[in-house]
Amino acid sequence: MRDGVFTSVVLDIFGIVKQGAIVDWYKNIDVKRRIMNMIDDYLYDVVKKEKGIELSDEEMKLVIADVLALAENNYEIFS
């Protein structure tokens, strides 16, 4: 993956988390589930379909889990 494409994917995912975050979002399982679904949709529709980047279901699950863990550990950025 080229650096520019990688950067745009990271920024898009950051925006998705920011968009889904509400006050105390990291404590709310329903909000976290909604954010996870939005990231999953983005990875499938944009990264796989539009950008043509191959990602297995397992790789997508790992990306989502890692993103959520990073976001939860840095929740103040998104609040």
Biopython code that builds the backbone (N, CA, C, O; Angstrom):
import numpy as np
from Bio.PDB.StructureBuilder import StructureBuilder

atoms = [
    (1, "MET", "N", (0.842, -1.169, 0.000)),
    (1, "MET", "CA", (0.000, 0.000, 0.000)),
    (1, "MET", "C", (0.892, 1.237, 0.000)),
    (1, "MET", "O", (1.810, 1.353, 0.811)),
    (2, "ARG", "N", (0.617, 2.142, -0.900)),
    (2, "ARG", "CA", (1.393, 3.376, -0.962)),
    (2, "ARG", "C", (1.128, 4.237, 0.262)),
    (2, "ARG", "O", (0.054, 4.174, 0.862)),
    (3, "ASP", "N", (2.130, 5.050, 0.628)),
    (3, "ASP", "CA", (2.020, 5.889, 1.823)),
    (3, "ASP", "C", (0.805, 6.810, 1.774)),
    (3, "ASP", "O", (0.120, 6.978, 2.783)),
    (4, "GLY", "N", (0.528, 7.407, 0.620)),
    (4, "GLY", "CA", (-0.611, 8.317, 0.508)),
    (4, "GLY", "C", (-1.935, 7.616, 0.730)),
    (4, "GLY", "O", (-2.840, 8.164, 1.360)),
    (5, "VAL", "N", (-2.048, 6.412, 0.215)),
    (5, "VAL", "CA", (-3.272, 5.635, 0.404)),
    (5, "VAL", "C", (-3.400, 5.243, 1.870)),
    (5, "VAL", "O", (-4.477, 5.342, 2.456)),
    (6, "PHE", "N", (-2.295, 4.800, 2.456)),
    (6, "PHE", "CA", (-2.296, 4.414, 3.867)),
    (6, "PHE", "C", (-2.708, 5.593, 4.736)),
    (6, "PHE", "O", (-3.532, 5.445, 5.638)),
    (7, "THR", "N", (-2.143, 6.747, 4.470)),
    (7, "THR", "CA", (-2.454, 7.945, 5.245)),
    (7, "THR", "C", (-3.932, 8.293, 5.126)),
    (7, "THR", "O", (-4.570, 8.628, 6.124)),
    (8, "SER", "N", (-4.481, 8.218, 3.919)),
    (8, "SER", "CA", (-5.895, 8.562, 3.737)),
    (8, "SER", "C", (-6.800, 7.567, 4.462)),
    (8, "SER", "O", (-7.828, 7.967, 5.009)),
    (9, "VAL", "N", (-6.447, 6.290, 4.479)),
    (9, "VAL", "CA", (-7.236, 5.288, 5.199)),
    (9, "VAL", "C", (-7.195, 5.570, 6.697)),
    (9, "VAL", "O", (-8.228, 5.523, 7.365)),
    (10, "VAL", "N", (-6.016, 5.862, 7.226)),
    (10, "VAL", "CA", (-5.885, 6.164, 8.659)),
    (10, "VAL", "C", (-6.708, 7.397, 9.019)),
    (10, "VAL", "O", (-7.425, 7.388, 10.019)),
    (11, "LEU", "N", (-6.613, 8.444, 8.229)),
    (11, "LEU", "CA", (-7.373, 9.666, 8.510)),
    (11, "LEU", "C", (-8.872, 9.431, 8.397)),
    (11, "LEU", "O", (-9.645, 9.976, 9.186)),
    (12, "ASP", "N", (-9.291, 8.631, 7.430)),
    (12, "ASP", "CA", (-10.713, 8.304, 7.293)),
    (12, "ASP", "C", (-11.218, 7.545, 8.518)),
    (12, "ASP", "O", (-12.300, 7.836, 9.028)),
    (13, "ILE", "N", (-10.442, 6.581, 8.985)),
    (13, "ILE", "CA", (-10.851, 5.804, 10.161)),
    (13, "ILE", "C", (-10.873, 6.698, 11.400)),
    (13, "ILE", "O", (-11.771, 6.579, 12.234)),
    (14, "PHE", "N", (-9.892, 7.591, 11.525)),
    (14, "PHE", "CA", (-9.893, 8.553, 12.629)),
    (14, "PHE", "C", (-11.191, 9.363, 12.599)),
    (14, "PHE", "O", (-11.828, 9.567, 13.632)),
    (15, "GLY", "N", (-11.569, 9.817, 11.418)),
    (15, "GLY", "CA", (-12.805, 10.590, 11.265)),
    (15, "GLY", "C", (-14.041, 9.795, 11.632)),
    (15, "GLY", "O", (-14.982, 10.344, 12.206)),
    (16, "ILE", "N", (-14.055, 8.513, 11.309)),
    (16, "ILE", "CA", (-15.187, 7.651, 11.651)),
    (16, "ILE", "C", (-15.328, 7.552, 13.167)),
    (16, "ILE", "O", (-16.428, 7.682, 13.704)),
    (17, "VAL", "N", (-14.218, 7.322, 13.850)),
    (17, "VAL", "CA", (-14.260, 7.226, 15.316)),
    (17, "VAL", "C", (-14.715, 8.562, 15.896)),
    (17, "VAL", "O", (-15.560, 8.596, 16.791)),
    (18, "LYS", "N", (-14.163, 9.651, 15.395)),
    (18, "LYS", "CA", (-14.518, 10.991, 15.883)),
    (18, "LYS", "C", (-16.009, 11.263, 15.668)),
    (18, "LYS", "O", (-16.675, 11.830, 16.535)),
    (19, "GLN", "N", (-16.514, 10.862, 14.526)),
    (19, "GLN", "CA", (-17.921, 11.067, 14.197)),
    (19, "GLN", "C", (-18.836, 10.260, 15.136)),
    (19, "GLN", "O", (-19.896, 10.743, 15.534)),
    (20, "GLY", "N", (-18.431, 9.052, 15.482)),
    (20, "GLY", "CA", (-19.262, 8.194, 16.309)),
    (20, "GLY", "C", (-19.148, 8.450, 17.796)),
    (20, "GLY", "O", (-19.990, 7.997, 18.572)),
    (21, "ALA", "N", (-18.112, 9.174, 18.201)),
    (21, "ALA", "CA", (-17.856, 9.386, 19.627)),
    (21, "ALA", "C", (-18.829, 10.395, 20.224)),
    (21, "ALA", "O", (-19.115, 11.438, 19.637)),
    (22, "ILE", "N", (-19.321, 10.056, 21.391)),
    (22, "ILE", "CA", (-20.146, 10.956, 22.178)),
    (22, "ILE", "C", (-19.509, 11.025, 23.567)),
    (22, "ILE", "O", (-18.490, 10.375, 23.803)),
    (23, "VAL", "N", (-20.073, 11.780, 24.468)),
    (23, "VAL", "CA", (-19.529, 11.868, 25.823)),
    (23, "VAL", "C", (-19.496, 10.466, 26.435)),
    (23, "VAL", "O", (-20.487, 9.737, 26.402)),
    (24, "ASP", "N", (-18.355, 10.108, 26.984)),
    (24, "ASP", "CA", (-18.143, 8.797, 27.612)),
    (24, "ASP", "C", (-18.405, 7.626, 26.662)),
    (24, "ASP", "O", (-18.830, 6.559, 27.105)),
    (25, "TRP", "N", (-18.162, 7.807, 25.388)),
    (25, "TRP", "CA", (-18.420, 6.768, 24.388)),
    (25, "TRP", "C", (-17.683, 5.479, 24.697)),
    (25, "TRP", "O", (-18.197, 4.391, 24.434)),
    (26, "TYR", "N", (-16.489, 5.587, 25.248)),
    (26, "TYR", "CA", (-15.639, 4.424, 25.503)),
    (26, "TYR", "C", (-16.199, 3.527, 26.606)),
    (26, "TYR", "O", (-15.722, 2.408, 26.793)),
    (27, "LYS", "N", (-17.211, 4.008, 27.340)),
    (27, "LYS", "CA", (-17.863, 3.215, 28.377)),
    (27, "LYS", "C", (-19.177, 2.603, 27.887)),
    (27, "LYS", "O", (-19.800, 1.817, 28.600)),
    (28, "ASN", "N", (-19.592, 2.958, 26.689)),
    (28, "ASN", "CA", (-20.902, 2.575, 26.167)),
    (28, "ASN", "C", (-20.745, 1.522, 25.072)),
    (28, "ASN", "O", (-20.270, 1.829, 23.979)),
    (29, "ILE", "N", (-21.140, 0.290, 25.359)),
    (29, "ILE", "CA", (-20.959, -0.815, 24.418)),
    (29, "ILE", "C", (-21.744, -0.601, 23.127)),
    (29, "ILE", "O", (-21.287, -1.002, 22.057)),
    (30, "ASP", "N", (-22.923, 0.028, 23.210)),
    (30, "ASP", "CA", (-23.712, 0.266, 22.001)),
    (30, "ASP", "C", (-23.017, 1.256, 21.068)),
    (30, "ASP", "O", (-23.023, 1.073, 19.850)),
    (31, "VAL", "N", (-22.429, 2.287, 21.628)),
    (31, "VAL", "CA", (-21.704, 3.265, 20.815)),
    (31, "VAL", "C", (-20.463, 2.610, 20.215)),
    (31, "VAL", "O", (-20.165, 2.813, 19.038)),
    (32, "LYS", "N", (-19.741, 1.829, 21.009)),
    (32, "LYS", "CA", (-18.553, 1.141, 20.486)),
    (32, "LYS", "C", (-18.941, 0.178, 19.377)),
    (32, "LYS", "O", (-18.227, 0.064, 18.380)),
    (33, "ARG", "N", (-20.059, -0.515, 19.535)),
    (33, "ARG", "CA", (-20.522, -1.434, 18.494)),
    (33, "ARG", "C", (-20.864, -0.671, 17.204)),
    (33, "ARG", "O", (-20.558, -1.132, 16.104)),
    (34, "ARG", "N", (-21.496, 0.493, 17.352)),
    (34, "ARG", "CA", (-21.839, 1.312, 16.183)),
    (34, "ARG", "C", (-20.570, 1.782, 15.465)),
    (34, "ARG", "O", (-20.502, 1.748, 14.237)),
    (35, "ILE", "N", (-19.570, 2.218, 16.228)),
    (35, "ILE", "CA", (-18.296, 2.651, 15.638)),
    (35, "ILE", "C", (-17.629, 1.481, 14.927)),
    (35, "ILE", "O", (-17.113, 1.640, 13.821)),
    (36, "MET", "N", (-17.635, 0.307, 15.554)),
    (36, "MET", "CA", (-17.039, -0.881, 14.937)),
    (36, "MET", "C", (-17.734, -1.206, 13.621)),
    (36, "MET", "O", (-17.071, -1.555, 12.645)),
    (37, "ASN", "N", (-19.057, -1.097, 13.581)),
    (37, "ASN", "CA", (-19.810, -1.367, 12.347)),
    (37, "ASN", "C", (-19.489, -0.346, 11.260)),
    (37, "ASN", "O", (-19.391, -0.692, 10.083)),
    (38, "MET", "N", (-19.326, 0.912, 11.662)),
    (38, "MET", "CA", (-18.984, 1.951, 10.684)),
    (38, "MET", "C", (-17.592, 1.698, 10.098)),
    (38, "MET", "O", (-17.383, 1.873, 8.898)),
    (39, "ILE", "N", (-16.652, 1.290, 10.933)),
    (39, "ILE", "CA", (-15.304, 0.981, 10.443)),
    (39, "ILE", "C", (-15.344, -0.236, 9.533)),
    (39, "ILE", "O", (-14.693, -0.254, 8.488)),
    (40, "ASP", "N", (-16.105, -1.252, 9.922)),
    (40, "ASP", "CA", (-16.245, -2.458, 9.097)),
    (40, "ASP", "C", (-16.812, -2.105, 7.719)),
    (40, "ASP", "O", (-16.301, -2.568, 6.699)),
    (41, "ASP", "N", (-17.864, -1.288, 7.691)),
    (41, "ASP", "CA", (-18.449, -0.853, 6.424)),
    (41, "ASP", "C", (-17.419, -0.110, 5.579)),
    (41, "ASP", "O", (-17.313, -0.346, 4.375)),
    (42, "TYR", "N", (-16.667, 0.779, 6.201)),
    (42, "TYR", "CA", (-15.637, 1.542, 5.481)),
    (42, "TYR", "C", (-14.576, 0.609, 4.903)),
    (42, "TYR", "O", (-14.206, 0.733, 3.735)),
    (43, "LEU", "N", (-14.090, -0.318, 5.713)),
    (43, "LEU", "CA", (-13.049, -1.239, 5.226)),
    (43, "LEU", "C", (-13.553, -2.060, 4.047)),
    (43, "LEU", "O", (-12.827, -2.277, 3.077)),
    (44, "TYR", "N", (-14.788, -2.510, 4.134)),
    (44, "TYR", "CA", (-15.330, -3.339, 3.058)),
    (44, "TYR", "C", (-15.662, -2.508, 1.815)),
    (44, "TYR", "O", (-15.236, -2.835, 0.707)),
    (45, "ASP", "N", (-16.423, -1.437, 2.012)),
    (45, "ASP", "CA", (-16.910, -0.657, 0.866)),
    (45, "ASP", "C", (-15.835, 0.197, 0.212)),
    (45, "ASP", "O", (-15.774, 0.278, -1.015)),
    (46, "VAL", "N", (-14.996, 0.826, 1.003)),
    (46, "VAL", "CA", (-14.015, 1.765, 0.450)),
    (46, "VAL", "C", (-12.667, 1.094, 0.226)),
    (46, "VAL", "O", (-12.139, 1.104, -0.886)),
    (47, "VAL", "N", (-12.114, 0.513, 1.281)),
    (47, "VAL", "CA", (-10.757, -0.033, 1.170)),
    (47, "VAL", "C", (-10.727, -1.235, 0.222)),
    (47, "VAL", "O", (-9.878, -1.303, -0.666)),
    (48, "LYS", "N", (-11.643, -2.171, 0.407)),
    (48, "LYS", "CA", (-11.635, -3.371, -0.436)),
    (48, "LYS", "C", (-12.197, -3.096, -1.825)),
    (48, "LYS", "O", (-11.557, -3.402, -2.831)),
    (49, "LYS", "N", (-13.396, -2.517, -1.880)),
    (49, "LYS", "CA", (-14.090, -2.354, -3.159)),
    (49, "LYS", "C", (-13.521, -1.206, -3.997)),
    (49, "LYS", "O", (-13.139, -1.410, -5.149)),
    (50, "GLU", "N", (-13.465, -0.002, -3.423)),
    (50, "GLU", "CA", (-13.047, 1.167, -4.196)),
    (50, "GLU", "C", (-11.543, 1.226, -4.416)),
    (50, "GLU", "O", (-11.083, 1.510, -5.522)),
    (51, "LYS", "N", (-10.779, 0.959, -3.366)),
    (51, "LYS", "CA", (-9.323, 1.081, -3.464)),
    (51, "LYS", "C", (-8.664, -0.213, -3.931)),
    (51, "LYS", "O", (-7.483, -0.218, -4.280)),
    (52, "GLY", "N", (-9.422, -1.314, -3.940)),
    (52, "GLY", "CA", (-8.909, -2.585, -4.431)),
    (52, "GLY", "C", (-7.824, -3.206, -3.561)),
    (52, "GLY", "O", (-6.969, -3.938, -4.059)),
    (53, "ILE", "N", (-7.858, -2.916, -2.267)),
    (53, "ILE", "CA", (-6.861, -3.465, -1.352)),
    (53, "ILE", "C", (-7.426, -4.739, -0.739)),
    (53, "ILE", "O", (-8.495, -4.730, -0.128)),
    (54, "GLU", "N", (-6.709, -5.808, -0.909)),
    (54, "GLU", "CA", (-7.168, -7.087, -0.386)),
    (54, "GLU", "C", (-7.038, -7.147, 1.125)),
    (54, "GLU", "O", (-5.958, -6.943, 1.680)),
    (55, "LEU", "N", (-8.151, -7.428, 1.778)),
    (55, "LEU", "CA", (-8.178, -7.641, 3.222)),
    (55, "LEU", "C", (-9.073, -8.840, 3.491)),
    (55, "LEU", "O", (-10.208, -8.895, 3.019)),
    (56, "SER", "N", (-8.564, -9.789, 4.241)),
    (56, "SER", "CA", (-9.395, -10.930, 4.629)),
    (56, "SER", "C", (-10.322, -10.496, 5.759)),
    (56, "SER", "O", (-10.131, -9.445, 6.370)),
    (57, "ASP", "N", (-11.325, -11.320, 6.023)),
    (57, "ASP", "CA", (-12.227, -11.013, 7.134)),
    (57, "ASP", "C", (-11.454, -10.948, 8.449)),
    (57, "ASP", "O", (-11.729, -10.101, 9.298)),
    (58, "GLU", "N", (-10.494, -11.844, 8.607)),
    (58, "GLU", "CA", (-9.687, -11.859, 9.822)),
    (58, "GLU", "C", (-8.853, -10.582, 9.946)),
    (58, "GLU", "O", (-8.740, -10.015, 11.033)),
    (59, "GLU", "N", (-8.273, -10.133, 8.839)),
    (59, "GLU", "CA", (-7.491, -8.887, 8.859)),
    (59, "GLU", "C", (-8.378, -7.692, 9.198)),
    (59, "GLU", "O", (-7.966, -6.796, 9.934)),
    (60, "MET", "N", (-9.590, -7.684, 8.663)),
    (60, "MET", "CA", (-10.513, -6.594, 8.968)),
    (60, "MET", "C", (-10.871, -6.596, 10.451)),
    (60, "MET", "O", (-10.924, -5.535, 11.072)),
    (61, "LYS", "N", (-11.117, -7.765, 11.022)),
    (61, "LYS", "CA", (-11.426, -7.873, 12.451)),
    (61, "LYS", "C", (-10.262, -7.370, 13.298)),
    (61, "LYS", "O", (-10.471, -6.686, 14.300)),
    (62, "LEU", "N", (-9.039, -7.708, 12.898)),
    (62, "LEU", "CA", (-7.858, -7.248, 13.630)),
    (62, "LEU", "C", (-7.714, -5.733, 13.560)),
    (62, "LEU", "O", (-7.407, -5.089, 14.563)),
    (63, "VAL", "N", (-7.934, -5.164, 12.374)),
    (63, "VAL", "CA", (-7.851, -3.708, 12.212)),
    (63, "VAL", "C", (-8.874, -3.034, 13.122)),
    (63, "VAL", "O", (-8.551, -2.078, 13.826)),
    (64, "ILE", "N", (-10.103, -3.532, 13.105)),
    (64, "ILE", "CA", (-11.172, -2.944, 13.911)),
    (64, "ILE", "C", (-10.835, -3.038, 15.394)),
    (64, "ILE", "O", (-11.000, -2.065, 16.130)),
    (65, "ALA", "N", (-10.368, -4.195, 15.834)),
    (65, "ALA", "CA", (-10.015, -4.381, 17.249)),
    (65, "ALA", "C", (-8.872, -3.456, 17.656)),
    (65, "ALA", "O", (-8.911, -2.850, 18.727)),
    (66, "ASP", "N", (-7.860, -3.348, 16.805)),
    (66, "ASP", "CA", (-6.722, -2.473, 17.109)),
    (66, "ASP", "C", (-7.135, -1.005, 17.151)),
    (66, "ASP", "O", (-6.717, -0.260, 18.036)),
    (67, "VAL", "N", (-7.956, -0.598, 16.189)),
    (67, "VAL", "CA", (-8.423, 0.787, 16.153)),
    (67, "VAL", "C", (-9.216, 1.107, 17.412)),
    (67, "VAL", "O", (-9.003, 2.147, 18.036)),
    (68, "LEU", "N", (-10.126, 0.221, 17.784)),
    (68, "LEU", "CA", (-10.944, 0.471, 18.965)),
    (68, "LEU", "C", (-10.092, 0.515, 20.230)),
    (68, "LEU", "O", (-10.310, 1.360, 21.099)),
    (69, "ALA", "N", (-9.127, -0.386, 20.335)),
    (69, "ALA", "CA", (-8.240, -0.383, 21.508)),
    (69, "ALA", "C", (-7.444, 0.917, 21.585)),
    (69, "ALA", "O", (-7.325, 1.514, 22.656)),
    (70, "LEU", "N", (-6.900, 1.354, 20.454)),
    (70, "LEU", "CA", (-6.149, 2.620, 20.431)),
    (70, "LEU", "C", (-7.051, 3.798, 20.775)),
    (70, "LEU", "O", (-6.662, 4.687, 21.531)),
    (71, "ALA", "N", (-8.251, 3.797, 20.217)),
    (71, "ALA", "CA", (-9.179, 4.899, 20.473)),
    (71, "ALA", "C", (-9.597, 4.929, 21.935)),
    (71, "ALA", "O", (-9.676, 6.001, 22.536)),
    (72, "GLU", "N", (-9.866, 3.760, 22.514)),
    (72, "GLU", "CA", (-10.257, 3.708, 23.918)),
    (72, "GLU", "C", (-9.119, 4.176, 24.829)),
    (72, "GLU", "O", (-9.356, 4.862, 25.823)),
    (73, "ASN", "N", (-7.903, 3.807, 24.489)),
    (73, "ASN", "CA", (-6.755, 4.228, 25.285)),
    (73, "ASN", "C", (-6.455, 5.719, 25.139)),
    (73, "ASN", "O", (-5.733, 6.296, 25.953)),
    (74, "ASN", "N", (-7.004, 6.329, 24.112)),
    (74, "ASN", "CA", (-6.814, 7.765, 23.859)),
    (74, "ASN", "C", (-8.151, 8.475, 23.711)),
    (74, "ASN", "O", (-8.295, 9.387, 22.897)),
    (75, "TYR", "N", (-9.122, 8.050, 24.504)),
    (75, "TYR", "CA", (-10.511, 8.529, 24.361)),
    (75, "TYR", "C", (-10.635, 10.043, 24.427)),
    (75, "TYR", "O", (-11.545, 10.615, 23.827)),
    (76, "GLU", "N", (-9.724, 10.707, 25.155)),
    (76, "GLU", "CA", (-9.848, 12.159, 25.313)),
    (76, "GLU", "C", (-9.689, 12.898, 23.975)),
    (76, "GLU", "O", (-10.173, 14.020, 23.830)),
    (77, "ILE", "N", (-9.024, 12.284, 23.013)),
    (77, "ILE", "CA", (-8.869, 12.897, 21.687)),
    (77, "ILE", "C", (-10.224, 12.991, 20.973)),
    (77, "ILE", "O", (-10.458, 13.904, 20.181)),
    (78, "PHE", "N", (-11.096, 12.044, 21.262)),
    (78, "PHE", "CA", (-12.353, 11.936, 20.528)),
    (78, "PHE", "C", (-13.548, 12.551, 21.252)),
    (78, "PHE", "O", (-14.647, 12.603, 20.699)),
    (79, "SER", "N", (-13.345, 13.011, 22.467)),
    (79, "SER", "CA", (-14.472, 13.550, 23.239)),
    (79, "SER", "C", (-14.633, 15.043, 23.050)),
    (79, "SER", "O", (-15.536, 15.645, 23.632)),
]
sb = StructureBuilder()
sb.init_structure("model")
sb.init_model(0)
sb.init_chain("A")
sb.init_seg("    ")
for serial, (resi, resn, name, xyz) in enumerate(atoms, 1):
    if name == "N":
        sb.init_residue(resn, " ", resi, " ")
    sb.init_atom(name, np.array(xyz, "f"), 0.0, 1.0, " ", f" {name:<3s}", serial, name[0])
structure = sb.get_structure()
